[in-house]
Amino acid sequence: MPGKPYSGMPGQRGPYVIDKINGKTLDKHGMVVDKTEVDKAYIPLKEFENMEF
């Protein structure tokens, strides 16, 4: 996503990626994100590009 500079969530302000598998959202470490911690779902694009799968 391109980012929303004025978003209330810091993770959405710059370009970001949301990684999903089997309907579950993952954080930048590949762990399932709990619904109470949605801010961890926004992976900065630069970090995502450097991730090893």
PDB file of N, CA, C and O in Angstrom:
ATOM      1  N   MET A   1       0.847  -1.167   0.000  1.00  0.00           N
ATOM      2  CA  MET A   1       0.000   0.000   0.000  1.00  0.00           C
ATOM      3  C   MET A   1       0.898   1.237   0.000  1.00  0.00           C
ATOM      4  O   MET A   1       2.015   1.190   0.517  1.00  0.00           O
ATOM      5  N   PRO A   2       0.433   2.310  -0.559  1.00  0.00           N
ATOM      6  CA  PRO A   2       1.267   3.499  -0.674  1.00  0.00           C
ATOM      7  C   PRO A   2       1.472   4.256   0.633  1.00  0.00           C
ATOM      8  O   PRO A   2       2.426   5.026   0.743  1.00  0.00           O
ATOM      9  N   GLY A   3       0.631   4.067   1.600  1.00  0.00           N
ATOM     10  CA  GLY A   3       0.749   4.791   2.863  1.00  0.00           C
ATOM     11  C   GLY A   3      -0.227   5.951   2.929  1.00  0.00           C
ATOM     12  O   GLY A   3      -0.627   6.513   1.909  1.00  0.00           O
ATOM     13  N   LYS A   4      -0.601   6.298   4.161  1.00  0.00           N
ATOM     14  CA  LYS A   4      -1.527   7.399   4.422  1.00  0.00           C
ATOM     15  C   LYS A   4      -0.843   8.321   5.423  1.00  0.00           C
ATOM     16  O   LYS A   4      -0.887   8.045   6.622  1.00  0.00           O
ATOM     17  N   PRO A   5      -0.216   9.402   4.978  1.00  0.00           N
ATOM     18  CA  PRO A   5       0.602  10.257   5.837  1.00  0.00           C
ATOM     19  C   PRO A   5      -0.083  10.747   7.118  1.00  0.00           C
ATOM     20  O   PRO A   5       0.589  11.010   8.116  1.00  0.00           O
ATOM     21  N   TYR A   6      -1.404  10.870   7.096  1.00  0.00           N
ATOM     22  CA  TYR A   6      -2.108  11.413   8.262  1.00  0.00           C
ATOM     23  C   TYR A   6      -2.860  10.354   9.053  1.00  0.00           C
ATOM     24  O   TYR A   6      -3.726  10.684   9.864  1.00  0.00           O
ATOM     25  N   SER A   7      -2.540   9.089   8.827  1.00  0.00           N
ATOM     26  CA  SER A   7      -3.215   7.998   9.525  1.00  0.00           C
ATOM     27  C   SER A   7      -2.934   8.036  11.022  1.00  0.00           C
ATOM     28  O   SER A   7      -1.853   8.438  11.453  1.00  0.00           O
ATOM     29  N   GLY A   8      -3.901   7.621  11.793  1.00  0.00           N
ATOM     30  CA  GLY A   8      -3.726   7.530  13.245  1.00  0.00           C
ATOM     31  C   GLY A   8      -2.833   6.364  13.648  1.00  0.00           C
ATOM     32  O   GLY A   8      -2.352   6.313  14.780  1.00  0.00           O
ATOM     33  N   MET A   9      -2.610   5.436  12.737  1.00  0.00           N
ATOM     34  CA  MET A   9      -1.749   4.291  13.025  1.00  0.00           C
ATOM     35  C   MET A   9      -0.390   4.539  12.381  1.00  0.00           C
ATOM     36  O   MET A   9      -0.307   4.636  11.157  1.00  0.00           O
ATOM     37  N   PRO A  10       0.674   4.643  13.168  1.00  0.00           N
ATOM     38  CA  PRO A  10       2.006   4.943  12.639  1.00  0.00           C
ATOM     39  C   PRO A  10       2.465   3.996  11.522  1.00  0.00           C
ATOM     40  O   PRO A  10       3.141   4.424  10.587  1.00  0.00           O
ATOM     41  N   GLY A  11       2.102   2.727  11.616  1.00  0.00           N
ATOM     42  CA  GLY A  11       2.527   1.758  10.606  1.00  0.00           C
ATOM     43  C   GLY A  11       1.932   1.990   9.239  1.00  0.00           C
ATOM     44  O   GLY A  11       2.431   1.458   8.247  1.00  0.00           O
ATOM     45  N   GLN A  12       0.867   2.781   9.166  1.00  0.00           N
ATOM     46  CA  GLN A  12       0.211   3.051   7.889  1.00  0.00           C
ATOM     47  C   GLN A  12       0.710   4.328   7.226  1.00  0.00           C
ATOM     48  O   GLN A  12       0.317   4.617   6.096  1.00  0.00           O
ATOM     49  N   ARG A  13       1.549   5.086   7.882  1.00  0.00           N
ATOM     50  CA  ARG A  13       1.952   6.403   7.361  1.00  0.00           C
ATOM     51  C   ARG A  13       2.887   6.338   6.162  1.00  0.00           C
ATOM     52  O   ARG A  13       2.864   7.228   5.313  1.00  0.00           O
ATOM     53  N   GLY A  14       3.703   5.304   6.083  1.00  0.00           N
ATOM     54  CA  GLY A  14       4.596   5.131   4.938  1.00  0.00           C
ATOM     55  C   GLY A  14       4.152   3.921   4.140  1.00  0.00           C
ATOM     56  O   GLY A  14       3.206   3.242   4.539  1.00  0.00           O
ATOM     57  N   PRO A  15       4.804   3.631   3.024  1.00  0.00           N
ATOM     58  CA  PRO A  15       4.452   2.451   2.235  1.00  0.00           C
ATOM     59  C   PRO A  15       4.574   1.181   3.080  1.00  0.00           C
ATOM     60  O   PRO A  15       5.552   1.006   3.808  1.00  0.00           O
ATOM     61  N   TYR A  16       3.580   0.298   2.979  1.00  0.00           N
ATOM     62  CA  TYR A  16       3.576  -0.901   3.807  1.00  0.00           C
ATOM     63  C   TYR A  16       2.981  -2.088   3.076  1.00  0.00           C
ATOM     64  O   TYR A  16       2.374  -1.948   2.014  1.00  0.00           O
ATOM     65  N   VAL A  17       3.167  -3.264   3.667  1.00  0.00           N
ATOM     66  CA  VAL A  17       2.638  -4.516   3.140  1.00  0.00           C
ATOM     67  C   VAL A  17       1.917  -5.213   4.276  1.00  0.00           C
ATOM     68  O   VAL A  17       2.342  -5.139   5.429  1.00  0.00           O
ATOM     69  N   ILE A  18       0.822  -5.892   3.953  1.00  0.00           N
ATOM     70  CA  ILE A  18       0.163  -6.770   4.919  1.00  0.00           C
ATOM     71  C   ILE A  18       0.281  -8.174   4.349  1.00  0.00           C
ATOM     72  O   ILE A  18      -0.212  -8.443   3.254  1.00  0.00           O
ATOM     73  N   ASP A  19       0.928  -9.067   5.080  1.00  0.00           N
ATOM     74  CA  ASP A  19       1.193 -10.432   4.634  1.00  0.00           C
ATOM     75  C   ASP A  19       0.138 -11.360   5.226  1.00  0.00           C
ATOM     76  O   ASP A  19      -0.050 -11.396   6.442  1.00  0.00           O
ATOM     77  N   LYS A  20      -0.548 -12.109   4.369  1.00  0.00           N
ATOM     78  CA  LYS A  20      -1.581 -13.042   4.821  1.00  0.00           C
ATOM     79  C   LYS A  20      -1.337 -14.415   4.223  1.00  0.00           C
ATOM     80  O   LYS A  20      -0.860 -14.552   3.096  1.00  0.00           O
ATOM     81  N   ILE A  21      -1.680 -15.438   5.016  1.00  0.00           N
ATOM     82  CA  ILE A  21      -1.623 -16.807   4.532  1.00  0.00           C
ATOM     83  C   ILE A  21      -2.784 -17.573   5.172  1.00  0.00           C
ATOM     84  O   ILE A  21      -2.991 -17.506   6.384  1.00  0.00           O
ATOM     85  N   ASN A  22      -3.511 -18.275   4.368  1.00  0.00           N
ATOM     86  CA  ASN A  22      -4.673 -19.033   4.839  1.00  0.00           C
ATOM     87  C   ASN A  22      -5.626 -18.171   5.659  1.00  0.00           C
ATOM     88  O   ASN A  22      -6.188 -18.642   6.648  1.00  0.00           O
ATOM     89  N   GLY A  23      -5.813 -16.923   5.264  1.00  0.00           N
ATOM     90  CA  GLY A  23      -6.742 -16.030   5.943  1.00  0.00           C
ATOM     91  C   GLY A  23      -6.224 -15.432   7.236  1.00  0.00           C
ATOM     92  O   GLY A  23      -6.946 -14.689   7.900  1.00  0.00           O
ATOM     93  N   LYS A  24      -4.991 -15.737   7.608  1.00  0.00           N
ATOM     94  CA  LYS A  24      -4.411 -15.194   8.840  1.00  0.00           C
ATOM     95  C   LYS A  24      -3.363 -14.143   8.490  1.00  0.00           C
ATOM     96  O   LYS A  24      -2.588 -14.312   7.549  1.00  0.00           O
ATOM     97  N   THR A  25      -3.352 -13.064   9.255  1.00  0.00           N
ATOM     98  CA  THR A  25      -2.401 -11.984   9.029  1.00  0.00           C
ATOM     99  C   THR A  25      -1.123 -12.262   9.806  1.00  0.00           C
ATOM    100  O   THR A  25      -1.164 -12.666  10.968  1.00  0.00           O
ATOM    101  N   LEU A  26       0.023 -12.040   9.146  1.00  0.00           N
ATOM    102  CA  LEU A  26       1.324 -12.314   9.756  1.00  0.00           C
ATOM    103  C   LEU A  26       2.086 -11.018  10.011  1.00  0.00           C
ATOM    104  O   LEU A  26       1.915 -10.032   9.293  1.00  0.00           O
ATOM    105  N   ASP A  27       2.938 -11.033  11.053  1.00  0.00           N
ATOM    106  CA  ASP A  27       3.803  -9.882  11.307  1.00  0.00           C
ATOM    107  C   ASP A  27       5.105 -10.055  10.519  1.00  0.00           C
ATOM    108  O   ASP A  27       5.232 -10.996   9.735  1.00  0.00           O
ATOM    109  N   LYS A  28       6.063  -9.164  10.720  1.00  0.00           N
ATOM    110  CA  LYS A  28       7.308  -9.229   9.939  1.00  0.00           C
ATOM    111  C   LYS A  28       8.179 -10.424  10.287  1.00  0.00           C
ATOM    112  O   LYS A  28       9.163 -10.693   9.598  1.00  0.00           O
ATOM    113  N   HIS A  29       7.827 -11.150  11.354  1.00  0.00           N
ATOM    114  CA  HIS A  29       8.578 -12.337  11.747  1.00  0.00           C
ATOM    115  C   HIS A  29       7.865 -13.621  11.332  1.00  0.00           C
ATOM    116  O   HIS A  29       8.334 -14.722  11.624  1.00  0.00           O
ATOM    117  N   GLY A  30       6.717 -13.471  10.643  1.00  0.00           N
ATOM    118  CA  GLY A  30       5.962 -14.641  10.193  1.00  0.00           C
ATOM    119  C   GLY A  30       5.030 -15.211  11.237  1.00  0.00           C
ATOM    120  O   GLY A  30       4.477 -16.296  11.052  1.00  0.00           O
ATOM    121  N   MET A  31       4.848 -14.492  12.339  1.00  0.00           N
ATOM    122  CA  MET A  31       3.960 -14.947  13.405  1.00  0.00           C
ATOM    123  C   MET A  31       2.556 -14.384  13.168  1.00  0.00           C
ATOM    124  O   MET A  31       2.406 -13.268  12.670  1.00  0.00           O
ATOM    125  N   VAL A  32       1.524 -15.166  13.529  1.00  0.00           N
ATOM    126  CA  VAL A  32       0.146 -14.718  13.374  1.00  0.00           C
ATOM    127  C   VAL A  32      -0.108 -13.523  14.286  1.00  0.00           C
ATOM    128  O   VAL A  32       0.267 -13.532  15.459  1.00  0.00           O
ATOM    129  N   VAL A  33      -0.748 -12.496  13.733  1.00  0.00           N
ATOM    130  CA  VAL A  33      -1.051 -11.275  14.482  1.00  0.00           C
ATOM    131  C   VAL A  33      -2.393 -11.433  15.174  1.00  0.00           C
ATOM    132  O   VAL A  33      -3.393 -11.752  14.531  1.00  0.00           O
ATOM    133  N   ASP A  34      -2.418 -11.214  16.470  1.00  0.00           N
ATOM    134  CA  ASP A  34      -3.652 -11.243  17.246  1.00  0.00           C
ATOM    135  C   ASP A  34      -4.485 -10.018  16.885  1.00  0.00           C
ATOM    136  O   ASP A  34      -3.934  -8.961  16.579  1.00  0.00           O
ATOM    137  N   LYS A  35      -5.791 -10.153  16.920  1.00  0.00           N
ATOM    138  CA  LYS A  35      -6.685  -9.047  16.551  1.00  0.00           C
ATOM    139  C   LYS A  35      -6.515  -7.824  17.451  1.00  0.00           C
ATOM    140  O   LYS A  35      -6.892  -6.718  17.063  1.00  0.00           O
ATOM    141  N   THR A  36      -5.960  -8.005  18.632  1.00  0.00           N
ATOM    142  CA  THR A  36      -5.748  -6.873  19.538  1.00  0.00           C
ATOM    143  C   THR A  36      -4.456  -6.130  19.246  1.00  0.00           C
ATOM    144  O   THR A  36      -4.201  -5.076  19.829  1.00  0.00           O
ATOM    145  N   GLU A  37      -3.631  -6.672  18.344  1.00  0.00           N
ATOM    146  CA  GLU A  37      -2.335  -6.063  18.022  1.00  0.00           C
ATOM    147  C   GLU A  37      -2.198  -5.806  16.522  1.00  0.00           C
ATOM    148  O   GLU A  37      -1.171  -6.124  15.921  1.00  0.00           O
ATOM    149  N   VAL A  38      -3.241  -5.228  15.925  1.00  0.00           N
ATOM    150  CA  VAL A  38      -3.247  -5.033  14.473  1.00  0.00           C
ATOM    151  C   VAL A  38      -2.117  -4.142  13.976  1.00  0.00           C
ATOM    152  O   VAL A  38      -1.741  -4.225  12.806  1.00  0.00           O
ATOM    153  N   ASP A  39      -1.567  -3.291  14.839  1.00  0.00           N
ATOM    154  CA  ASP A  39      -0.473  -2.421  14.404  1.00  0.00           C
ATOM    155  C   ASP A  39       0.745  -3.225  13.952  1.00  0.00           C
ATOM    156  O   ASP A  39       1.555  -2.726  13.171  1.00  0.00           O
ATOM    157  N   LYS A  40       0.884  -4.454  14.431  1.00  0.00           N
ATOM    158  CA  LYS A  40       2.012  -5.306  14.031  1.00  0.00           C
ATOM    159  C   LYS A  40       1.836  -5.881  12.625  1.00  0.00           C
ATOM    160  O   LYS A  40       2.779  -6.423  12.048  1.00  0.00           O
ATOM    161  N   ALA A  41       0.625  -5.762  12.077  1.00  0.00           N
ATOM    162  CA  ALA A  41       0.343  -6.304  10.745  1.00  0.00           C
ATOM    163  C   ALA A  41       0.925  -5.443   9.636  1.00  0.00           C
ATOM    164  O   ALA A  41       1.107  -5.925   8.518  1.00  0.00           O
ATOM    165  N   TYR A  42       1.221  -4.182   9.920  1.00  0.00           N
ATOM    166  CA  TYR A  42       1.722  -3.262   8.900  1.00  0.00           C
ATOM    167  C   TYR A  42       3.236  -3.361   8.831  1.00  0.00           C
ATOM    168  O   TYR A  42       3.938  -2.865   9.712  1.00  0.00           O
ATOM    169  N   ILE A  43       3.740  -4.004   7.779  1.00  0.00           N
ATOM    170  CA  ILE A  43       5.176  -4.213   7.601  1.00  0.00           C
ATOM    171  C   ILE A  43       5.684  -3.133   6.654  1.00  0.00           C
ATOM    172  O   ILE A  43       5.228  -3.053   5.513  1.00  0.00           O
ATOM    173  N   PRO A  44       6.625  -2.297   7.110  1.00  0.00           N
ATOM    174  CA  PRO A  44       7.176  -1.279   6.208  1.00  0.00           C
ATOM    175  C   PRO A  44       7.722  -1.940   4.934  1.00  0.00           C
ATOM    176  O   PRO A  44       8.369  -2.985   4.995  1.00  0.00           O
ATOM    177  N   LEU A  45       7.455  -1.323   3.800  1.00  0.00           N
ATOM    178  CA  LEU A  45       7.846  -1.890   2.508  1.00  0.00           C
ATOM    179  C   LEU A  45       9.337  -2.198   2.447  1.00  0.00           C
ATOM    180  O   LEU A  45       9.718  -3.252   1.938  1.00  0.00           O
ATOM    181  N   LYS A  46      10.187  -1.312   2.948  1.00  0.00           N
ATOM    182  CA  LYS A  46      11.643  -1.547   2.913  1.00  0.00           C
ATOM    183  C   LYS A  46      12.024  -2.817   3.672  1.00  0.00           C
ATOM    184  O   LYS A  46      12.890  -3.573   3.232  1.00  0.00           O
ATOM    185  N   GLU A  47      11.362  -3.052   4.833  1.00  0.00           N
ATOM    186  CA  GLU A  47      11.650  -4.260   5.606  1.00  0.00           C
ATOM    187  C   GLU A  47      11.165  -5.500   4.866  1.00  0.00           C
ATOM    188  O   GLU A  47      11.830  -6.536   4.874  1.00  0.00           O
ATOM    189  N   PHE A  48      10.002  -5.392   4.226  1.00  0.00           N
ATOM    190  CA  PHE A  48       9.441  -6.530   3.506  1.00  0.00           C
ATOM    191  C   PHE A  48      10.333  -6.919   2.330  1.00  0.00           C
ATOM    192  O   PHE A  48      10.537  -8.105   2.068  1.00  0.00           O
ATOM    193  N   GLU A  49      10.857  -5.933   1.629  1.00  0.00           N
ATOM    194  CA  GLU A  49      11.731  -6.197   0.475  1.00  0.00           C
ATOM    195  C   GLU A  49      13.006  -6.932   0.891  1.00  0.00           C
ATOM    196  O   GLU A  49      13.586  -7.663   0.088  1.00  0.00           O
ATOM    197  N   ASN A  50      13.444  -6.746   2.130  1.00  0.00           N
ATOM    198  CA  ASN A  50      14.679  -7.365   2.606  1.00  0.00           C
ATOM    199  C   ASN A  50      14.442  -8.676   3.348  1.00  0.00           C
ATOM    200  O   ASN A  50      15.396  -9.295   3.820  1.00  0.00           O
ATOM    201  N   MET A  51      13.195  -9.105   3.458  1.00  0.00           N
ATOM    202  CA  MET A  51      12.884 -10.329   4.188  1.00  0.00           C
ATOM    203  C   MET A  51      13.311 -11.557   3.383  1.00  0.00           C
ATOM    204  O   MET A  51      13.255 -11.562   2.153  1.00  0.00           O
ATOM    205  N   GLU A  52      13.733 -12.580   4.093  1.00  0.00           N
ATOM    206  CA  GLU A  52      14.071 -13.841   3.456  1.00  0.00           C
ATOM    207  C   GLU A  52      12.980 -14.843   3.774  1.00  0.00           C
ATOM    208  O   GLU A  52      12.596 -15.011   4.931  1.00  0.00           O
ATOM    209  N   PHE A  53      12.481 -15.507   2.741  1.00  0.00           N
ATOM    210  CA  PHE A  53      11.388 -16.472   2.934  1.00  0.00           C
ATOM    211  C   PHE A  53      11.900 -17.867   2.818  1.00  0.00           C
ATOM    212  O   PHE A  53      11.131 -18.820   2.949  1.00  0.00           O
TER     213      PHE A  53
END
